[in-house]
Amino acid sequence: MEKLLLLEDDMSLIDGLTYSLRKNGFDIEVARTIKEAEKLVGEDNGFDLLLFDVTLPDGNGFALCEKLRKSGNRIPIIFLTASDEETNVIRGLDGGGDDYITKPFKLGELCSRIRALLRRSGLGNAGPGEDVLRSGEVMINLTEGRVFLRGETLELTGAEYRLLCLLLKNSGKVLTRGMILDKLWDGGGSFVDDNTLSVYIHRLREKLEKEPSLPEHLKTVRGLGYQWRE
């Protein structure tokens, strides 16, 4: 379950959003001021995405976003604002924001934007110092989107790359096929189906494992799903 931080001071909007986002499968915490949001993010609460209102009692979301980016924090950020003026859009995106949605908005659109951004960001939180994923002989440079195996560049499709990032970020955890299918999309923007997932798993094993038929790392957990083992 992805964990979101909502920075918003409008109580009616807070109540509606928290209820609806939880019903859509997200874990959500709320901050009503810039100071409170800074504290929650600084405590490393494992947020996967931040939803920032722009105008707050003690500052604005643009400034907080810029501050987080300067500190090296790369958690995806979506701005929620009543203004769609071009200057505001440009400031938000130039300051390090990833997306921008104007109030009032439809919940379905917001959820779609959140899920799309989580997919583009590598399916999870990449905070300060987490630009590289390593597991044994595999190394992923998240900034460049490149994968190395025993020091050599490994060529992967976009879907294979996203699947490998998901597995390594959840190393040691069992991911059900349903969990993986819910997160992976193919390059054309269509949902990956169950059969296609099996093909991606097979291809990753062919490229990563010394003995693909006897995988050491990308393991099948019978009746459940898959697990990446160090």
N, C-alpha and C positions, 0 to 999 in steps of 0.2 A: 504494500500500500504506500503510494507516494505521499510524502509529507509536505504540506504547503504552509507558508506563513502569509496571512492576510494583514496588511497594514491599512487600516481604515478607521475613521472616527464617526461615521454615520451608523448609529445603532440599528436602524431599520434595515440598512443594507447588510450590516454584519450578521444579523439574525437570519435573514433570507439566504445569504451566501453560504454561511456555515452549515445550515441545514441541508441545502441543496447539494453542496460539494461533498458532504459526508454521504449523502444518499447515492452519489455517483462514484463512491469508492475511494475518496481522498481523505487522508488524515489532515486536520487543519487546526492551526493555532492562530490566535488573533492578537495583534498589537494595535493600540489606539494612538500611540505617539511615536515619533521618530526615536526618542530615547528608549522606549520599551522595545522597539524593533531591533535597534542596535544591540541591546542586551541579549535578546533571544538568539540573534544570529551569531553573536560573539561567543555564546555558550556552546556552540557546535551542537545544536539540537537535531542535526541530520536533515535539514530541510532540502527538498529536491527542487523547489521552485518558490519564488517570492511574488506575491501580488501586492503592488504598491499603489495606493491612492497618491495623488500629487499634492494636494493641499491638506496639511495636517496642522494641529494647534501649535506645534513647536518647530515647524519647518516644512520642507517639501520632499516628496519622494525622489525627484530628480537629483537633489543634492546627496541624499543617502545612497542612491545608486552609484553616483560618481565616487563617493567615498569608499564604498565596498570594492569597486573595480580597481581603484588606486591601491588598495590593500592587497590585491591579488585574488579576491573572492570572485569566482566565476559561476555562482549559482544563477540559473536562468531567472530573469525578471520580466514580468508583464506589468505595464502601467494601466491602472483603471482611472479614468479621468472624464470630467464633464466637458473638457475642451478638446476639439479636434483641429484647432488652428495649426497650420503647417509649422509655425515656429516652435510650438510645443512638441509636436511630433518629432521634429528634427532634434530638439534639445534632448528629449528622452532617449532617442536611439543613439545619438552621438555620445551621450553620457554613459553608454554601456547597457541600456535597456535592450531587451530582445524582441518585445512586441508591445502593442499599444491597442487598447480597446476602449471605445468611447461609451460613457453612460448616456442613456440607459442601453443595456445590451441584453441579449437573450442568453439564458443560462447554457443552452446547447452550444452556442457559438463560443462562449467562454471555455467550456469543458473541452471542445475541439481544439481550441488554441493552446490550452494547457497541455493536452496529450501530444499535440504536434511538436510543441517546444521541448517536451521531455524526450521525445524520440530524437529530435535533431541534436540535442545536447548530449547524447550518449546514454540516455535512459537513467539518469540519476544525477546526484549532486557531485560536482567536481569542485571542491573548495580549494583554498590556498595550498600550493605545494602538491596538488593532485593532478598534474598535467601528464603523468605517466602511470600506466598500469603495468605491473610486472607479475609474472608467474612462471617460475622456472626459466625455460629458454625462450619464453614469449614475452615481448615487450610491445606495448601500444603507446604511441605518442598521440595523446588526445588533441593537442593543439594542432598538429599537422594532419591528423587522421591517417597515420601510417602504422603498419604492423611489422615487427621484426621477429624472425625466428632464428635463433642462434646467430644473431648479428646480421642476418641477411634479410632484405626487404621481402615481405610476403604479400603477394598480390591477392586481394580479396574483393569480392563485389560489395556494393553498399550494404546489402542485406546481411551478408556474411560478417562484415565488419561490425554492424550493429549487434548482431547475435553474439559475437565474440566479446564485445564490450560488456554486454549484459551478463554474460557468464562470468567473466573475470571480476566484475564489480560485485557479484554475488558468490564469489568463490567459497566453496564448502557448503553452500545452501542448495537444497533441492528446489528447482524451478519446474513447476508443472507445465505441461504443454499448453494449457489454457493461459497461464501467466505469460508465457513467451509469445503466444499468438496474439494476445491482447496488446502487446507492445511493438511487435515487428510489422512494418509495412514494406512492400516491395517498392522498387524505384519508380513505378508508375503511379504510386499513391493508392494502390488497392490493398485490401487486407490479405495477408499471407494465410493460405489455408493449411490444413493439417498435413496434407501430402507434401506441399512445398517445404514445410518445416523439416520434414524427414530428409528431403533432398539437401537442405542447407546443413543439417547436422552431418550427413554423410560427406559432403564436400569439405566441411571444416576438418573432419577426421582425416580425410585424404591429404589435406595440406599440412596438418599440425602433428599428427600422431606418427610415431615410427612404425607401429603396426596398427593400421586403421581398424582391422578386424578385432584387435585386442587393445582397445584404447586405454591409456593410462590416465588421461586427464578429462576428456569429455565423456563422462560415464552415463550410461542409461540406468536409471533407478526404476526397476520394473514396476509397472502399475502406477507410477507417480510422474516421472518426467526425466529431467537431466540434471547433472551436477558437474561442476568444474572442480577438479581436485588438483592441488598444488603438486 
